[in-house]
Amino acid sequence: MSTTPPHAIQRASTHADDELLTLQEVAAMVRVPVATLRYWRHLGTGPRSFRIGRCVRYWRTEVASWLDNQSSEAVD
């Protein structure tokens, strides 16, 4: 019998082929200063991020999805 909850397995497989990005990498990708990303993180308006120890990380697909949402909202 497995002790791992099913939602944990699904969540892990969602990003199985994804790449983790640093603040600096996302800032370069989005072309904003790192300080702006930190501010967006504080406000909760930027791409979804999380901590691994003391480091902030982003999934590449989450950043791409956030960019898509930003561009579609700008057209409205």
Order of alpha helices (4+ residues) and beta strands (2+ residues): alpha-beta-alpha-alpha-beta-beta-alpha
